[in-house]
Amino acid sequence: MAQTECIARLGGWEGYELESSMEERRGGTLWCVIRLKPVAGLARRCGGCGQLSRAIHDTELRRVRDLPLFEVPVELVVPRLRLACERCGPKLERLGWLEPYARVTSRLAASVARLCKLMSIAHVAQFYGLAWTTVKLIDHRHLERELGPVDLADVRIIAMDEFAIQKGHRYATVVVEPLRKRVLWVGRGRGRADVRAFSELLGPQGCAHLQAVAMDMNTAYELEVRLHCPQAQIVFDLFHVVAKYGREVIDRVRVDEANRLREDRPARRLVKGSRWLLLRNRENVTAQHDQVRLKELLAANRALFTVYVLKDDLKALWDYRHIGYAERFWRQWYRRAMRSGIAPLKTFAQRLKPYLPGILAHCRWPLGTNIVEGINNTIKVIKRMAYGYRDDAYFFLRIRAAFPGIR
């Protein structure tokens, strides 16, 4: 089979046929340059109204990249026709295999978008020999078409959390529908003004239909939800409460005890080096030597034993499904905390008390931000794979694409 006949069969350029092909060497790379010509006498579709027309206004040669042929880069030389449309005036011909003003064919763009799901833009650009900006634009447009506007019609339950977007305490907020595991919205910032954009996107009717919102104890989130969705129950997440307990109680008591034991160096060394041992869940302390260390530490230090036991008891509050029983358990826990005589523990209990309604709401709505934490971990992977993003809109589209939801 002749070379030109083989290339013609591999073509798929509807409305055009092979005129000639040649090889060119550019900077040590062999290129296949294919010249196409319009099929004579064919009625062509206007790029504006879609009406068929045979009148040609003018022609302009355009060089377009296509998929590689046997690993050889392919460049098409295409005469782009402007039709003299009776309805629209001069308009580019509409082609299924080439978008208006595009410099790559639709099939190459589709291949680039598929690779962008697995590789960084820089690697895809290097693989195809395209500019970084070209690959990013192709993938951005593909994601916009694929995802479309987010459907908020049947949203009843959401979870919201923050994640670090850049160094220097710069954050973004992600809103998730936990039941279907899909990202509804991502926006830069974590203040009231920043998250208000989601309430505006949801609209008055959508806000009125919202039933429960899982979050950490972020005051800005809470105030915005109460303002726009007063009927929705706020559910505070176990993970963030326990993490806060670890920072404000266990860490503080451990440091105070280490300072108190300054003269007893072996005991001080044991207390000072036990931070992660105390913060870990008891069931996660599996190594034999860690179990022995923990047992010795708790047996030797009353204050650490007290705050450690009350941490486990506090976590049990999220296991209740009856609000009355949960409230009674809370009162018992609160009394024990206040009677302990441990200042950081008493302060934490007093500060936690106003958040009790959101904690007890977990009985009716057993929600948490664990799905959001998992999404945040995936976001870190997406950032690392791309070595960071300079475009928020594109970055947030990539996050939505990673979690389209379960239908």
C-alpha positions as CSV (number, residue, x, y, z in Angstrom):
1,M,0.0,0.0,0.0
2,A,1.4,3.4,-0.9
3,Q,2.3,5.9,1.9
4,T,-0.3,8.5,0.8
5,E,-3.1,5.8,0.6
6,C,-2.1,4.5,4.1
7,I,-2.3,8.0,5.6
8,A,-5.6,8.7,3.8
9,R,-7.1,5.7,5.4
10,L,-5.9,6.8,8.9
11,G,-7.2,10.3,8.4
12,G,-10.8,10.8,9.5
13,W,-10.8,14.5,8.4
14,E,-14.4,14.8,7.4
15,G,-15.0,17.1,4.4
16,Y,-11.3,17.0,3.5
17,E,-9.0,14.7,1.7
18,L,-5.3,14.1,1.4
19,E,-3.5,16.2,-1.1
20,S,0.1,15.3,-0.2
21,S,2.4,14.2,2.6
22,M,6.0,14.8,3.3
23,E,8.7,14.4,5.9
24,E,10.4,17.3,7.5
25,R,13.3,17.3,10.0
26,R,13.0,20.1,12.7
27,G,15.7,20.4,15.3
28,G,16.6,16.7,15.1
29,T,13.0,15.5,15.2
30,L,11.3,13.9,12.1
31,W,7.8,15.4,11.4
32,C,5.1,14.2,9.1
33,V,3.5,17.2,7.3
34,I,0.1,16.4,5.7
35,R,-1.6,18.8,3.3
36,L,-5.3,18.5,3.1
37,K,-7.8,19.9,0.5
38,P,-11.5,20.4,0.7
39,V,-13.7,17.8,-1.0
40,A,-15.0,19.4,-4.2
41,G,-18.7,20.2,-4.5
42,L,-19.5,19.5,-0.9
43,A,-22.1,21.6,0.9
44,R,-20.6,22.9,4.1
45,R,-22.1,23.9,7.5
46,C,-21.9,27.5,8.8
47,G,-20.1,27.8,12.1
48,G,-22.7,30.3,13.3
49,C,-26.2,29.1,12.5
50,G,-25.4,25.6,11.2
51,Q,-27.0,26.2,7.8
52,L,-25.6,24.4,4.8
53,S,-23.8,26.6,2.2
54,R,-21.7,26.1,-0.9
55,A,-20.6,29.7,-1.2
56,I,-17.0,30.3,-0.1
57,H,-16.0,33.8,1.1
58,D,-12.3,33.2,1.5
59,T,-9.7,30.6,2.5
60,E,-6.8,30.8,4.9
61,L,-4.1,28.1,5.4
62,R,-3.8,26.9,9.0
63,R,-1.2,24.6,10.6
64,V,-2.9,22.1,13.0
65,R,-1.4,19.4,15.2
66,D,-2.9,15.9,15.0
67,L,-2.3,12.7,16.9
68,P,1.2,11.3,16.3
69,L,1.5,8.7,13.5
70,F,3.6,5.7,14.6
71,E,5.2,8.0,17.2
72,V,6.0,10.6,14.6
73,P,4.6,14.1,15.3
74,V,1.9,15.0,12.7
75,E,1.1,18.5,11.4
76,L,-1.8,19.2,9.1
77,V,-1.9,22.1,6.7
78,V,-5.6,22.8,6.4
79,P,-7.3,25.4,4.2
80,R,-9.9,26.8,6.6
81,L,-12.9,28.0,4.7
82,R,-15.0,31.0,5.6
83,L,-18.5,30.5,4.1
84,A,-20.6,33.3,2.7
85,C,-23.6,32.4,4.8
86,E,-26.8,34.2,3.8
87,R,-27.9,34.4,7.5
88,C,-24.7,35.1,9.4
89,G,-22.4,36.6,6.7
90,P,-18.8,35.4,6.5
91,K,-18.4,32.6,9.1
92,L,-15.8,29.8,9.5
93,E,-16.9,26.4,8.4
94,R,-18.1,24.1,11.3
95,L,-16.0,20.9,11.5
96,G,-16.5,18.0,13.9
97,W,-12.8,17.2,14.1
98,L,-11.5,20.8,14.5
99,E,-12.8,23.5,16.8
100,P,-12.9,27.1,15.5
101,Y,-9.4,28.8,15.8
102,A,-8.0,25.6,17.4
103,R,-4.4,24.6,16.7
104,V,-5.0,20.9,17.6
105,T,-7.5,18.5,16.3
106,S,-10.4,17.3,18.5
107,R,-9.0,13.8,18.8
108,L,-5.6,15.1,19.9
109,A,-7.4,17.4,22.4
110,A,-9.3,14.4,23.8
111,S,-6.1,12.4,24.2
112,V,-4.4,15.3,26.0
113,A,-7.4,15.6,28.4
114,R,-7.3,11.9,29.1
115,L,-3.6,12.0,29.9
116,C,-4.1,15.1,32.2
117,K,-6.1,12.9,34.5
118,L,-3.0,10.8,35.2
119,M,-0.1,13.2,34.6
120,S,1.0,16.7,35.2
121,I,0.5,19.4,32.5
122,A,4.3,19.7,32.1
123,H,4.6,16.0,31.4
124,V,1.7,15.9,29.0
125,A,3.2,18.9,27.2
126,Q,6.5,17.2,27.0
127,F,5.0,13.9,25.7
128,Y,3.2,15.6,22.8
129,G,5.6,18.4,22.2
130,L,3.0,21.1,22.9
131,A,3.2,24.3,24.9
132,W,2.4,24.1,28.6
133,T,-0.3,26.9,28.1
134,T,-1.9,24.9,25.2
135,V,-2.2,21.7,27.3
136,K,-3.7,23.6,30.2
137,L,-6.2,25.4,28.0
138,I,-7.3,22.1,26.4
139,D,-7.8,20.4,29.8
140,H,-9.5,23.5,31.2
141,R,-12.1,23.5,28.4
142,H,-12.5,19.8,28.5
143,L,-13.3,19.9,32.3
144,E,-15.8,22.8,31.8
145,R,-17.6,20.8,29.1
146,E,-17.5,17.5,31.1
147,L,-18.5,18.8,34.5
148,G,-20.9,21.7,33.5
149,P,-22.5,23.8,36.2
150,V,-22.9,21.9,39.5
151,D,-26.4,20.6,40.1
152,L,-27.7,21.9,43.5
153,A,-31.3,21.0,43.0
154,D,-31.6,18.1,45.6
155,V,-28.9,19.0,48.1
156,R,-30.2,18.5,51.6
157,I,-27.0,17.7,53.6
158,I,-23.5,19.2,53.2
159,A,-20.1,19.1,54.9
160,M,-17.6,22.0,54.7
161,D,-14.0,22.3,55.7
162,E,-10.9,24.3,54.9
163,F,-7.6,23.2,53.3
164,A,-4.2,24.9,52.9
165,I,-3.9,26.2,49.3
166,Q,-0.5,27.9,49.7
167,K,2.1,28.5,52.3
168,G,1.7,31.4,54.7
169,H,-1.7,30.4,56.1
170,R,-3.6,30.8,52.9
171,Y,-6.7,28.6,52.8
172,A,-9.6,27.6,50.6
173,T,-13.0,26.1,51.6
174,V,-14.5,23.0,50.1
175,V,-18.2,22.1,50.3
176,V,-19.1,18.4,49.8
177,E,-22.3,16.4,49.6
178,P,-21.3,13.5,51.8
179,L,-24.0,11.1,50.8
180,R,-23.0,11.1,47.1
181,K,-19.4,12.0,47.8
182,R,-19.2,14.8,45.3
183,V,-17.6,18.3,45.6
184,L,-20.2,21.0,45.2
185,W,-18.1,24.1,45.5
186,V,-14.5,25.2,46.2
187,G,-13.5,28.8,46.9
188,R,-10.5,30.6,48.2
189,G,-10.6,31.8,51.8
190,R,-12.3,30.6,55.0
191,G,-14.0,33.8,56.2
192,R,-17.7,34.7,56.2
193,A,-17.4,36.8,53.0
194,D,-15.5,34.0,51.3
195,V,-18.1,31.2,51.9
196,R,-21.0,33.5,51.2
197,A,-20.5,32.8,47.5
198,F,-21.7,29.3,48.0
199,S,-24.9,30.5,49.7
200,E,-25.5,32.8,46.8
201,L,-24.9,29.9,44.4
202,L,-27.4,27.8,46.4
203,G,-30.0,30.5,46.3
204,P,-32.8,31.2,48.7
205,Q,-34.8,28.1,47.8
206,G,-31.7,25.8,48.0
207,C,-30.8,27.3,51.4
208,A,-34.3,26.7,52.7
209,H,-34.1,23.0,51.7
210,L,-30.8,22.4,53.5
211,Q,-31.3,20.2,56.6
212,A,-27.9,19.6,58.1
213,V,-24.4,21.0,57.8
214,A,-21.3,19.1,59.2
215,M,-18.3,21.3,60.0
216,D,-15.5,22.0,62.5
217,M,-15.9,24.7,65.1
218,N,-15.2,27.5,62.6
219,T,-17.1,30.5,63.7
220,A,-17.3,32.0,60.3
221,Y,-18.9,28.9,58.8
222,E,-21.4,28.6,61.7
223,L,-22.5,32.3,61.4
224,E,-23.0,32.1,57.7
225,V,-25.0,28.9,57.9
226,R,-27.2,30.4,60.7
227,L,-27.8,33.5,58.7
228,H,-28.7,31.9,55.3
229,C,-30.0,28.5,56.5
230,P,-31.5,29.0,60.0
231,Q,-33.5,25.8,59.8
232,A,-30.4,23.7,59.1
233,Q,-28.9,21.8,62.0
234,I,-25.2,22.4,62.5
235,V,-23.3,19.2,63.3
236,F,-19.8,19.5,64.9
237,D,-17.3,17.0,63.8
238,L,-15.7,14.5,66.3
239,F,-12.2,14.7,64.7
240,H,-11.8,18.4,65.1
241,V,-13.1,18.5,68.7
242,V,-10.7,15.7,69.7
243,A,-7.8,17.4,67.8
244,K,-8.6,20.6,69.7
245,Y,-8.6,18.6,73.0
246,G,-5.2,17.2,72.1
247,R,-3.7,20.6,71.4
248,E,-5.3,22.6,74.3
249,V,-5.5,19.9,77.1
250,I,-3.1,17.0,76.5
251,D,-0.2,19.0,75.1
252,R,-0.6,21.7,77.8
253,V,-0.8,19.3,80.7
254,R,2.2,17.3,79.3
255,V,4.3,20.4,79.1
256,D,3.3,21.5,82.6
257,E,4.1,18.1,84.0
258,A,7.5,18.0,82.2
259,N,8.3,21.4,83.7
260,R,7.2,20.2,87.1
261,L,9.6,17.2,86.9
262,R,12.6,19.3,85.9
263,E,14.6,17.8,88.8
264,D,13.7,14.2,88.0
265,R,15.4,13.8,84.6
266,P,14.2,10.2,83.8
267,A,10.6,11.0,84.6
268,R,10.8,14.3,82.7
269,R,12.3,12.6,79.6
270,L,9.4,10.0,79.7
271,V,6.7,12.7,79.9
272,K,8.4,15.1,77.4
273,G,8.8,12.4,74.7
274,S,5.3,11.0,75.0
275,R,3.4,13.6,72.9
276,W,2.4,11.3,70.0
277,L,1.8,8.4,72.3
278,L,-0.8,10.4,74.2
279,L,-2.5,11.8,71.1
280,R,-2.9,8.5,69.3
281,N,-6.1,6.5,69.9
282,R,-5.6,3.6,72.3
283,E,-6.5,1.0,69.7
284,N,-3.8,2.4,67.4
285,V,-1.0,1.8,70.0
286,T,-0.1,-1.7,68.8
287,A,3.6,-2.0,69.3
288,Q,4.5,-3.8,72.5
289,H,7.1,-1.3,73.7
290,D,4.6,1.6,73.1
291,Q,1.9,-0.2,75.1
292,V,4.4,-0.7,78.0
293,R,5.5,3.0,77.9
294,L,1.9,4.2,77.8
295,K,1.0,2.0,80.8
296,E,4.0,3.2,82.8
297,L,3.3,6.8,82.0
298,L,-0.4,6.8,82.9
299,A,0.4,4.8,86.1
300,A,3.1,7.3,87.2
301,N,1.3,10.6,86.4
302,R,-2.2,11.3,87.7
303,A,-2.8,14.4,85.6
304,L,-1.9,12.8,82.3
305,F,-4.0,9.7,83.3
306,T,-7.0,11.9,84.0
307,V,-6.9,13.9,80.7
308,Y,-6.2,10.7,78.7
309,V,-9.2,8.9,80.1
310,L,-11.5,11.9,79.7
311,K,-10.3,12.1,76.0
312,D,-11.6,8.6,75.4
313,D,-14.8,9.3,77.3
314,L,-15.4,12.5,75.3
315,K,-15.2,10.6,72.0
316,A,-17.9,8.2,73.3
317,L,-20.3,11.2,73.2
318,W,-20.5,10.8,69.4
319,D,-21.7,7.2,69.7
320,Y,-25.1,8.1,71.1
321,R,-28.2,8.2,69.0
322,H,-30.6,9.4,71.7
323,I,-30.2,13.1,72.5
324,G,-31.4,12.6,76.1
325,Y,-28.9,9.9,76.9
326,A,-26.2,11.9,75.2
327,E,-27.0,15.1,77.2
328,R,-26.9,13.1,80.4
329,F,-23.5,11.7,79.5
330,W,-22.2,15.2,78.7
331,R,-23.3,16.5,82.1
332,Q,-21.4,13.7,83.8
333,W,-18.3,14.3,81.7
334,Y,-18.5,18.1,82.3
335,R,-18.7,17.5,86.1
336,R,-15.7,15.2,86.1
337,A,-13.7,17.7,84.0
338,M,-14.6,20.6,86.4
339,R,-13.8,18.5,89.5
340,S,-10.4,17.4,88.1
341,G,-8.6,20.5,89.3
342,I,-6.7,20.6,86.0
343,A,-6.8,24.1,84.7
344,P,-6.4,23.4,80.9
345,L,-9.1,20.7,81.1
346,K,-11.5,23.0,83.0
347,T,-11.0,25.8,80.5
348,F,-11.6,23.4,77.5
349,A,-14.8,22.1,79.1
350,Q,-16.1,25.7,79.6
351,R,-15.3,26.7,76.1
352,L,-16.8,23.5,74.6
353,K,-20.2,24.0,76.5
354,P,-21.6,26.6,74.1
355,Y,-21.1,24.1,71.2
356,L,-23.1,21.4,72.8
357,P,-26.2,21.8,70.5
358,G,-24.0,21.1,67.5
359,I,-22.4,18.1,69.2
360,L,-25.8,16.6,70.3
361,A,-27.1,17.1,66.7
362,H,-24.9,14.2,65.8
363,C,-27.5,11.9,67.4
364,R,-30.0,12.7,64.7
365,W,-27.5,13.4,61.9
366,P,-24.5,11.0,62.3
367,L,-22.3,13.1,60.0
368,G,-18.7,14.1,60.1
369,T,-16.1,15.8,57.9
370,N,-14.2,12.6,57.5
371,I,-15.2,12.5,53.8
372,V,-13.9,16.1,53.5
373,E,-10.7,15.1,55.2
374,G,-10.3,12.3,52.6
375,I,-10.9,14.8,49.8
376,N,-8.3,17.2,51.4
377,N,-5.8,14.4,51.2
378,T,-6.6,13.9,47.5
379,I,-6.3,17.6,47.0
380,K,-2.7,17.5,48.4
381,V,-1.9,14.7,45.9
382,I,-3.4,16.8,43.0
383,K,-1.3,19.8,44.1
384,R,1.9,17.7,44.4
385,M,1.4,16.1,41.0
386,A,1.2,19.5,39.3
387,Y,3.8,21.2,41.6
388,G,1.1,23.7,42.5
389,Y,-1.4,25.6,40.4
390,R,-1.4,29.2,39.4
391,D,-5.0,29.4,38.3
392,D,-7.7,28.9,41.0
393,A,-10.5,28.3,38.6
394,Y,-8.6,25.4,36.9
395,F,-7.4,24.0,40.2
396,F,-10.9,23.9,41.6
397,L,-12.2,22.3,38.4
398,R,-9.6,19.5,38.9
399,I,-10.9,19.0,42.4
400,R,-14.5,18.7,41.2
401,A,-13.4,16.3,38.5
402,A,-11.7,14.1,41.1
403,F,-15.0,13.8,43.0
404,P,-17.9,13.8,40.5
405,G,-20.1,11.9,43.0
406,I,-22.0,8.6,43.1
407,R,-25.2,8.6,41.1
